[in-house]
Amino acid sequence: LLPSSTIPPLVAAIRLLVGSFVFGIPLLLLRRGHLRGAVFVVIAILLSLMTYAVFTATLRSIAENLAFFTLAIVLAGLLGGRTSLIVVFGSSAMVVLISAFRSADPALRSDEIAIAANFILLNGLMSVFINYFGITLRRSLRSSLEREEDLKREIDHRRQAEEKINILNQELQQQV
């Protein structure tokens, strides 16, 4: 990276634009109440950036950054559902596996295949856990939202009953 004083203005403007897009779109969606949309945008950004990183470098050099694929898998499983979990896990596993086999050096290829196998095994097992945990979490959230709606309806019914009682009391006082 270049010090900020040596970055050309066009590059700085592009970085600002990309940063605004990466952070701005999900925040805008969240402010408008679209949690799932914001989550899917974040997942897409993570997958895109990691796919670019994997295909422009060796797995060995970016192995510690594969955790961003894992983050996308966790987000998809907890907030997106089973289908999005399978799609995100499958696409990240495919990217890592393709990258592992593209090396021409047999020693490097063997090392990268081991990295890819560990990544796929770890994230596959984690995906199974996240799937079941996500099901439980979504059921709990759905049940809480249903209970909140029931409470709102109960409050509305009580408020209407109080209004009717107040009207009847006023009518009785006018008759007396």
CNS distance restraints for C-alpha pairs under 8 A (distance, minus, plus):
assign (resid   2 and name CA) (resid   6 and name CA) 6.22 0.50 0.50
assign (resid   2 and name CA) (resid   7 and name CA) 6.24 0.50 0.50
assign (resid   3 and name CA) (resid   7 and name CA) 6.75 0.50 0.50
assign (resid   7 and name CA) (resid  11 and name CA) 6.53 0.50 0.50
assign (resid   7 and name CA) (resid  12 and name CA) 6.31 0.50 0.50
assign (resid   8 and name CA) (resid  12 and name CA) 6.31 0.50 0.50
assign (resid   9 and name CA) (resid  13 and name CA) 6.04 0.50 0.50
assign (resid  10 and name CA) (resid  14 and name CA) 6.16 0.50 0.50
assign (resid  11 and name CA) (resid  15 and name CA) 6.14 0.50 0.50
assign (resid  12 and name CA) (resid  16 and name CA) 6.13 0.50 0.50
assign (resid  13 and name CA) (resid  17 and name CA) 6.11 0.50 0.50
assign (resid  14 and name CA) (resid  18 and name CA) 6.08 0.50 0.50
assign (resid  15 and name CA) (resid  19 and name CA) 5.94 0.50 0.50
assign (resid  16 and name CA) (resid  20 and name CA) 5.98 0.50 0.50
assign (resid  17 and name CA) (resid  21 and name CA) 6.20 0.50 0.50
assign (resid  18 and name CA) (resid  22 and name CA) 6.05 0.50 0.50
assign (resid  19 and name CA) (resid  23 and name CA) 6.09 0.50 0.50
assign (resid  19 and name CA) (resid  24 and name CA) 7.78 0.50 0.50
assign (resid  20 and name CA) (resid  24 and name CA) 5.07 0.50 0.50
assign (resid  20 and name CA) (resid  25 and name CA) 7.77 0.50 0.50
assign (resid  21 and name CA) (resid  25 and name CA) 5.65 0.50 0.50
assign (resid  22 and name CA) (resid  26 and name CA) 7.34 0.50 0.50
assign (resid  22 and name CA) (resid  42 and name CA) 7.80 0.50 0.50
assign (resid  22 and name CA) (resid  45 and name CA) 7.16 0.50 0.50
assign (resid  23 and name CA) (resid  27 and name CA) 6.35 0.50 0.50
assign (resid  24 and name CA) (resid  28 and name CA) 5.94 0.50 0.50
assign (resid  25 and name CA) (resid  29 and name CA) 6.19 0.50 0.50
assign (resid  25 and name CA) (resid  38 and name CA) 7.41 0.50 0.50
assign (resid  25 and name CA) (resid  41 and name CA) 7.65 0.50 0.50
assign (resid  26 and name CA) (resid  30 and name CA) 6.10 0.50 0.50
assign (resid  26 and name CA) (resid  37 and name CA) 7.59 0.50 0.50
assign (resid  26 and name CA) (resid  38 and name CA) 4.37 0.50 0.50
assign (resid  26 and name CA) (resid  39 and name CA) 7.28 0.50 0.50
assign (resid  26 and name CA) (resid  41 and name CA) 6.30 0.50 0.50
assign (resid  26 and name CA) (resid  42 and name CA) 6.72 0.50 0.50
assign (resid  27 and name CA) (resid  31 and name CA) 6.13 0.50 0.50
assign (resid  27 and name CA) (resid  38 and name CA) 7.14 0.50 0.50
assign (resid  28 and name CA) (resid  32 and name CA) 6.39 0.50 0.50
assign (resid  29 and name CA) (resid  33 and name CA) 6.39 0.50 0.50
assign (resid  29 and name CA) (resid  34 and name CA) 5.13 0.50 0.50
assign (resid  29 and name CA) (resid  35 and name CA) 6.89 0.50 0.50
assign (resid  29 and name CA) (resid  37 and name CA) 6.57 0.50 0.50
assign (resid  29 and name CA) (resid  38 and name CA) 5.41 0.50 0.50
assign (resid  30 and name CA) (resid  34 and name CA) 5.25 0.50 0.50
assign (resid  30 and name CA) (resid  35 and name CA) 5.44 0.50 0.50
assign (resid  30 and name CA) (resid  38 and name CA) 6.02 0.50 0.50
assign (resid  34 and name CA) (resid  38 and name CA) 6.25 0.50 0.50
assign (resid  35 and name CA) (resid  39 and name CA) 6.12 0.50 0.50
assign (resid  36 and name CA) (resid  40 and name CA) 6.12 0.50 0.50
assign (resid  36 and name CA) (resid  79 and name CA) 6.91 0.50 0.50
assign (resid  36 and name CA) (resid  80 and name CA) 6.69 0.50 0.50
assign (resid  37 and name CA) (resid  41 and name CA) 6.19 0.50 0.50
assign (resid  38 and name CA) (resid  42 and name CA) 6.25 0.50 0.50
assign (resid  39 and name CA) (resid  43 and name CA) 6.12 0.50 0.50
assign (resid  39 and name CA) (resid  75 and name CA) 7.05 0.50 0.50
assign (resid  39 and name CA) (resid  76 and name CA) 7.67 0.50 0.50
assign (resid  39 and name CA) (resid  79 and name CA) 7.30 0.50 0.50
assign (resid  39 and name CA) (resid  80 and name CA) 7.63 0.50 0.50
assign (resid  40 and name CA) (resid  44 and name CA) 6.01 0.50 0.50
assign (resid  40 and name CA) (resid  76 and name CA) 7.61 0.50 0.50
assign (resid  40 and name CA) (resid  80 and name CA) 7.64 0.50 0.50
assign (resid  41 and name CA) (resid  45 and name CA) 6.16 0.50 0.50
assign (resid  42 and name CA) (resid  46 and name CA) 6.15 0.50 0.50
assign (resid  42 and name CA) (resid  72 and name CA) 7.85 0.50 0.50
assign (resid  43 and name CA) (resid  47 and name CA) 6.06 0.50 0.50
assign (resid  43 and name CA) (resid  72 and name CA) 5.10 0.50 0.50
assign (resid  43 and name CA) (resid  75 and name CA) 7.20 0.50 0.50
assign (resid  43 and name CA) (resid  76 and name CA) 7.19 0.50 0.50
assign (resid  44 and name CA) (resid  48 and name CA) 5.98 0.50 0.50
assign (resid  45 and name CA) (resid  49 and name CA) 6.05 0.50 0.50
assign (resid  46 and name CA) (resid  50 and name CA) 6.02 0.50 0.50
assign (resid  46 and name CA) (resid  68 and name CA) 6.42 0.50 0.50
assign (resid  46 and name CA) (resid  69 and name CA) 6.85 0.50 0.50
assign (resid  46 and name CA) (resid  72 and name CA) 6.37 0.50 0.50
assign (resid  47 and name CA) (resid  51 and name CA) 5.89 0.50 0.50
assign (resid  47 and name CA) (resid  68 and name CA) 7.93 0.50 0.50
assign (resid  47 and name CA) (resid  69 and name CA) 6.46 0.50 0.50
assign (resid  47 and name CA) (resid  72 and name CA) 7.04 0.50 0.50
assign (resid  47 and name CA) (resid  88 and name CA) 7.98 0.50 0.50
assign (resid  47 and name CA) (resid  92 and name CA) 7.23 0.50 0.50
assign (resid  48 and name CA) (resid  52 and name CA) 6.18 0.50 0.50
assign (resid  49 and name CA) (resid  53 and name CA) 6.18 0.50 0.50
assign (resid  50 and name CA) (resid  54 and name CA) 5.97 0.50 0.50
assign (resid  50 and name CA) (resid  65 and name CA) 7.91 0.50 0.50
assign (resid  50 and name CA) (resid  66 and name CA) 7.36 0.50 0.50
assign (resid  50 and name CA) (resid  68 and name CA) 7.01 0.50 0.50
assign (resid  50 and name CA) (resid  69 and name CA) 6.84 0.50 0.50
assign (resid  51 and name CA) (resid  55 and name CA) 6.15 0.50 0.50
assign (resid  51 and name CA) (resid  92 and name CA) 7.81 0.50 0.50
assign (resid  51 and name CA) (resid  95 and name CA) 6.52 0.50 0.50
assign (resid  52 and name CA) (resid  56 and name CA) 6.14 0.50 0.50
assign (resid  53 and name CA) (resid  57 and name CA) 6.15 0.50 0.50
assign (resid  53 and name CA) (resid  62 and name CA) 7.56 0.50 0.50
assign (resid  54 and name CA) (resid  58 and name CA) 6.59 0.50 0.50
assign (resid  54 and name CA) (resid  59 and name CA) 6.34 0.50 0.50
assign (resid  54 and name CA) (resid  62 and name CA) 7.17 0.50 0.50
assign (resid  54 and name CA) (resid  95 and name CA) 7.49 0.50 0.50
assign (resid  54 and name CA) (resid  96 and name CA) 7.05 0.50 0.50
assign (resid  54 and name CA) (resid  99 and name CA) 6.63 0.50 0.50
assign (resid  55 and name CA) (resid  99 and name CA) 6.31 0.50 0.50
assign (resid  57 and name CA) (resid  61 and name CA) 6.72 0.50 0.50
assign (resid  57 and name CA) (resid  62 and name CA) 7.07 0.50 0.50
assign (resid  58 and name CA) (resid  62 and name CA) 6.61 0.50 0.50
assign (resid  58 and name CA) (resid  99 and name CA) 7.54 0.50 0.50
assign (resid  58 and name CA) (resid 112 and name CA) 7.78 0.50 0.50
assign (resid  59 and name CA) (resid  63 and name CA) 5.37 0.50 0.50
assign (resid  59 and name CA) (resid  96 and name CA) 7.67 0.50 0.50
assign (resid  59 and name CA) (resid  99 and name CA) 7.11 0.50 0.50
assign (resid  59 and name CA) (resid 100 and name CA) 6.84 0.50 0.50
assign (resid  59 and name CA) (resid 112 and name CA) 5.86 0.50 0.50
assign (resid  59 and name CA) (resid 115 and name CA) 7.19 0.50 0.50
assign (resid  59 and name CA) (resid 116 and name CA) 7.91 0.50 0.50
assign (resid  60 and name CA) (resid 111 and name CA) 7.61 0.50 0.50
assign (resid  60 and name CA) (resid 112 and name CA) 6.37 0.50 0.50
assign (resid  60 and name CA) (resid 115 and name CA) 7.43 0.50 0.50
assign (resid  62 and name CA) (resid  66 and name CA) 6.87 0.50 0.50
assign (resid  63 and name CA) (resid 115 and name CA) 7.41 0.50 0.50
assign (resid  66 and name CA) (resid  70 and name CA) 6.79 0.50 0.50
assign (resid  66 and name CA) (resid 119 and name CA) 7.93 0.50 0.50
assign (resid  67 and name CA) (resid  71 and name CA) 6.15 0.50 0.50
assign (resid  68 and name CA) (resid  72 and name CA) 6.28 0.50 0.50
assign (resid  69 and name CA) (resid  73 and name CA) 6.27 0.50 0.50
assign (resid  69 and name CA) (resid  92 and name CA) 6.33 0.50 0.50
assign (resid  70 and name CA) (resid  74 and name CA) 6.21 0.50 0.50
assign (resid  70 and name CA) (resid 123 and name CA) 6.64 0.50 0.50
assign (resid  71 and name CA) (resid  75 and name CA) 6.18 0.50 0.50
assign (resid  72 and name CA) (resid  76 and name CA) 6.05 0.50 0.50
assign (resid  72 and name CA) (resid  88 and name CA) 7.04 0.50 0.50
assign (resid  73 and name CA) (resid  77 and name CA) 6.04 0.50 0.50
assign (resid  73 and name CA) (resid  85 and name CA) 5.97 0.50 0.50
assign (resid  73 and name CA) (resid  88 and name CA) 5.80 0.50 0.50
assign (resid  73 and name CA) (resid  89 and name CA) 5.86 0.50 0.50
assign (resid  73 and name CA) (resid 123 and name CA) 7.94 0.50 0.50
assign (resid  73 and name CA) (resid 127 and name CA) 7.14 0.50 0.50
assign (resid  74 and name CA) (resid  78 and name CA) 6.03 0.50 0.50
assign (resid  74 and name CA) (resid  85 and name CA) 7.74 0.50 0.50
assign (resid  74 and name CA) (resid 127 and name CA) 7.50 0.50 0.50
assign (resid  74 and name CA) (resid 130 and name CA) 6.69 0.50 0.50
assign (resid  75 and name CA) (resid  79 and name CA) 5.70 0.50 0.50
assign (resid  75 and name CA) (resid  80 and name CA) 6.97 0.50 0.50
assign (resid  76 and name CA) (resid  80 and name CA) 4.56 0.50 0.50
assign (resid  76 and name CA) (resid  81 and name CA) 6.41 0.50 0.50
assign (resid  76 and name CA) (resid  82 and name CA) 7.95 0.50 0.50
assign (resid  76 and name CA) (resid  84 and name CA) 5.49 0.50 0.50
assign (resid  76 and name CA) (resid  85 and name CA) 4.89 0.50 0.50
assign (resid  76 and name CA) (resid  88 and name CA) 6.93 0.50 0.50
assign (resid  77 and name CA) (resid  81 and name CA) 5.31 0.50 0.50
assign (resid  77 and name CA) (resid  82 and name CA) 6.16 0.50 0.50
assign (resid  77 and name CA) (resid  84 and name CA) 6.80 0.50 0.50
assign (resid  77 and name CA) (resid  85 and name CA) 4.62 0.50 0.50
assign (resid  77 and name CA) (resid 127 and name CA) 7.18 0.50 0.50
assign (resid  77 and name CA) (resid 130 and name CA) 5.75 0.50 0.50
assign (resid  77 and name CA) (resid 131 and name CA) 5.65 0.50 0.50
assign (resid  77 and name CA) (resid 134 and name CA) 5.95 0.50 0.50
assign (resid  78 and name CA) (resid 130 and name CA) 6.61 0.50 0.50
assign (resid  78 and name CA) (resid 131 and name CA) 7.24 0.50 0.50
assign (resid  78 and name CA) (resid 133 and name CA) 7.38 0.50 0.50
assign (resid  78 and name CA) (resid 134 and name CA) 4.42 0.50 0.50
assign (resid  78 and name CA) (resid 135 and name CA) 7.75 0.50 0.50
assign (resid  78 and name CA) (resid 137 and name CA) 7.33 0.50 0.50
assign (resid  78 and name CA) (resid 138 and name CA) 7.64 0.50 0.50
assign (resid  79 and name CA) (resid 134 and name CA) 7.24 0.50 0.50
assign (resid  79 and name CA) (resid 138 and name CA) 7.72 0.50 0.50
assign (resid  80 and name CA) (resid  84 and name CA) 5.63 0.50 0.50
assign (resid  80 and name CA) (resid  85 and name CA) 6.99 0.50 0.50
assign (resid  81 and name CA) (resid  85 and name CA) 6.18 0.50 0.50
assign (resid  81 and name CA) (resid 131 and name CA) 7.56 0.50 0.50
assign (resid  81 and name CA) (resid 134 and name CA) 7.14 0.50 0.50
assign (resid  81 and name CA) (resid 135 and name CA) 7.64 0.50 0.50
assign (resid  82 and name CA) (resid  86 and name CA) 6.19 0.50 0.50
assign (resid  82 and name CA) (resid 131 and name CA) 6.22 0.50 0.50
assign (resid  83 and name CA) (resid  87 and name CA) 6.20 0.50 0.50
assign (resid  84 and name CA) (resid  88 and name CA) 5.98 0.50 0.50
assign (resid  85 and name CA) (resid  89 and name CA) 5.96 0.50 0.50
assign (resid  85 and name CA) (resid 127 and name CA) 7.20 0.50 0.50
assign (resid  85 and name CA) (resid 131 and name CA) 7.44 0.50 0.50
assign (resid  86 and name CA) (resid  90 and name CA) 5.80 0.50 0.50
assign (resid  87 and name CA) (resid  91 and name CA) 5.97 0.50 0.50
assign (resid  88 and name CA) (resid  92 and name CA) 6.04 0.50 0.50
assign (resid  89 and name CA) (resid  93 and name CA) 5.98 0.50 0.50
assign (resid  89 and name CA) (resid 123 and name CA) 7.41 0.50 0.50
assign (resid  89 and name CA) (resid 124 and name CA) 7.37 0.50 0.50
assign (resid  89 and name CA) (resid 127 and name CA) 7.45 0.50 0.50
assign (resid  90 and name CA) (resid  94 and name CA) 6.03 0.50 0.50
assign (resid  91 and name CA) (resid  95 and name CA) 6.17 0.50 0.50
assign (resid  92 and name CA) (resid  96 and name CA) 6.22 0.50 0.50
assign (resid  93 and name CA) (resid  97 and name CA) 5.99 0.50 0.50
assign (resid  93 and name CA) (resid 116 and name CA) 7.71 0.50 0.50
assign (resid  93 and name CA) (resid 119 and name CA) 7.70 0.50 0.50
assign (resid  93 and name CA) (resid 120 and name CA) 5.80 0.50 0.50
assign (resid  94 and name CA) (resid  98 and name CA) 5.97 0.50 0.50
assign (resid  95 and name CA) (resid  99 and name CA) 6.10 0.50 0.50
assign (resid  96 and name CA) (resid 100 and name CA) 6.17 0.50 0.50
assign (resid  96 and name CA) (resid 116 and name CA) 5.74 0.50 0.50
assign (resid  97 and name CA) (resid 101 and name CA) 6.55 0.50 0.50
assign (resid  97 and name CA) (resid 113 and name CA) 7.20 0.50 0.50
assign (resid  97 and name CA) (resid 116 and name CA) 5.73 0.50 0.50
assign (resid  97 and name CA) (resid 117 and name CA) 7.88 0.50 0.50
assign (resid  98 and name CA) (resid 102 and name CA) 6.45 0.50 0.50
assign (resid  99 and name CA) (resid 103 and name CA) 7.58 0.50 0.50
assign (resid 100 and name CA) (resid 109 and name CA) 6.12 0.50 0.50
assign (resid 100 and name CA) (resid 112 and name CA) 4.85 0.50 0.50
assign (resid 100 and name CA) (resid 113 and name CA) 5.09 0.50 0.50
assign (resid 100 and name CA) (resid 115 and name CA) 7.95 0.50 0.50
assign (resid 100 and name CA) (resid 116 and name CA) 6.38 0.50 0.50
assign (resid 101 and name CA) (resid 109 and name CA) 6.17 0.50 0.50
assign (resid 101 and name CA) (resid 112 and name CA) 7.66 0.50 0.50
assign (resid 101 and name CA) (resid 113 and name CA) 6.94 0.50 0.50
assign (resid 102 and name CA) (resid 109 and name CA) 7.51 0.50 0.50
assign (resid 103 and name CA) (resid 108 and name CA) 6.72 0.50 0.50
assign (resid 103 and name CA) (resid 109 and name CA) 5.31 0.50 0.50
assign (resid 104 and name CA) (resid 108 and name CA) 7.90 0.50 0.50
assign (resid 104 and name CA) (resid 109 and name CA) 7.01 0.50 0.50
assign (resid 105 and name CA) (resid 109 and name CA) 5.96 0.50 0.50
assign (resid 106 and name CA) (resid 110 and name CA) 6.06 0.50 0.50
assign (resid 107 and name CA) (resid 111 and name CA) 6.40 0.50 0.50
assign (resid 108 and name CA) (resid 112 and name CA) 6.11 0.50 0.50
assign (resid 109 and name CA) (resid 113 and name CA) 5.98 0.50 0.50
assign (resid 110 and name CA) (resid 114 and name CA) 6.31 0.50 0.50
assign (resid 111 and name CA) (resid 115 and name CA) 6.36 0.50 0.50
assign (resid 112 and name CA) (resid 116 and name CA) 6.07 0.50 0.50
assign (resid 113 and name CA) (resid 117 and name CA) 5.98 0.50 0.50
assign (resid 114 and name CA) (resid 118 and name CA) 6.14 0.50 0.50
assign (resid 115 and name CA) (resid 119 and name CA) 6.12 0.50 0.50
assign (resid 116 and name CA) (resid 120 and name CA) 6.06 0.50 0.50
assign (resid 117 and name CA) (resid 121 and name CA) 6.00 0.50 0.50
assign (resid 118 and name CA) (resid 122 and name CA) 5.94 0.50 0.50
assign (resid 119 and name CA) (resid 123 and name CA) 5.93 0.50 0.50
assign (resid 120 and name CA) (resid 124 and name CA) 5.64 0.50 0.50
assign (resid 121 and name CA) (resid 125 and name CA) 6.17 0.50 0.50
assign (resid 122 and name CA) (resid 126 and name CA) 6.12 0.50 0.50
assign (resid 123 and name CA) (resid 127 and name CA) 5.82 0.50 0.50
assign (resid 124 and name CA) (resid 128 and name CA) 6.48 0.50 0.50
assign (resid 125 and name CA) (resid 129 and name CA) 6.55 0.50 0.50
assign (resid 126 and name CA) (resid 130 and name CA) 5.97 0.50 0.50
assign (resid 127 and name CA) (resid 131 and name CA) 5.87 0.50 0.50
assign (resid 128 and name CA) (resid 132 and name CA) 6.61 0.50 0.50
assign (resid 129 and name CA) (resid 133 and name CA) 6.10 0.50 0.50
assign (resid 130 and name CA) (resid 134 and name CA) 5.59 0.50 0.50
assign (resid 131 and name CA) (resid 135 and name CA) 6.20 0.50 0.50
assign (resid 132 and name CA) (resid 136 and name CA) 6.39 0.50 0.50
assign (resid 133 and name CA) (resid 137 and name CA) 6.08 0.50 0.50
assign (resid 134 and name CA) (resid 138 and name CA) 5.93 0.50 0.50
assign (resid 135 and name CA) (resid 139 and name CA) 6.12 0.50 0.50
assign (resid 136 and name CA) (resid 140 and name CA) 6.13 0.50 0.50
assign (resid 137 and name CA) (resid 141 and name CA) 6.16 0.50 0.50
assign (resid 138 and name CA) (resid 142 and name CA) 5.97 0.50 0.50
assign (resid 139 and name CA) (resid 143 and name CA) 6.02 0.50 0.50
assign (resid 140 and name CA) (resid 144 and name CA) 6.14 0.50 0.50
assign (resid 141 and name CA) (resid 145 and name CA) 6.16 0.50 0.50
assign (resid 142 and name CA) (resid 146 and name CA) 6.16 0.50 0.50
assign (resid 143 and name CA) (resid 147 and name CA) 6.13 0.50 0.50
assign (resid 144 and name CA) (resid 148 and name CA) 6.12 0.50 0.50
assign (resid 145 and name CA) (resid 149 and name CA) 6.23 0.50 0.50
assign (resid 146 and name CA) (resid 150 and name CA) 6.22 0.50 0.50
assign (resid 147 and name CA) (resid 151 and name CA) 6.18 0.50 0.50
assign (resid 148 and name CA) (resid 152 and name CA) 6.22 0.50 0.50
assign (resid 149 and name CA) (resid 153 and name CA) 6.24 0.50 0.50
assign (resid 150 and name CA) (resid 154 and name CA) 6.18 0.50 0.50
assign (resid 151 and name CA) (resid 155 and name CA) 6.13 0.50 0.50
assign (resid 152 and name CA) (resid 156 and name CA) 6.19 0.50 0.50
assign (resid 153 and name CA) (resid 157 and name CA) 6.20 0.50 0.50
assign (resid 154 and name CA) (resid 158 and name CA) 6.20 0.50 0.50
assign (resid 155 and name CA) (resid 159 and name CA) 6.05 0.50 0.50
assign (resid 156 and name CA) (resid 160 and name CA) 6.18 0.50 0.50
assign (resid 157 and name CA) (resid 161 and name CA) 6.15 0.50 0.50
assign (resid 158 and name CA) (resid 162 and name CA) 6.10 0.50 0.50
assign (resid 159 and name CA) (resid 163 and name CA) 6.24 0.50 0.50
assign (resid 160 and name CA) (resid 164 and name CA) 6.28 0.50 0.50
assign (resid 161 and name CA) (resid 165 and name CA) 6.18 0.50 0.50
assign (resid 162 and name CA) (resid 166 and name CA) 6.09 0.50 0.50
assign (resid 163 and name CA) (resid 167 and name CA) 6.18 0.50 0.50
assign (resid 164 and name CA) (resid 168 and name CA) 6.15 0.50 0.50
assign (resid 165 and name CA) (resid 169 and name CA) 6.07 0.50 0.50
assign (resid 166 and name CA) (resid 170 and name CA) 6.18 0.50 0.50
assign (resid 167 and name CA) (resid 171 and name CA) 6.25 0.50 0.50
assign (resid 168 and name CA) (resid 172 and name CA) 6.12 0.50 0.50
assign (resid 169 and name CA) (resid 173 and name CA) 6.15 0.50 0.50
assign (resid 170 and name CA) (resid 174 and name CA) 6.20 0.50 0.50
assign (resid 171 and name CA) (resid 175 and name CA) 6.32 0.50 0.50
assign (resid 172 and name CA) (resid 176 and name CA) 6.33 0.50 0.50
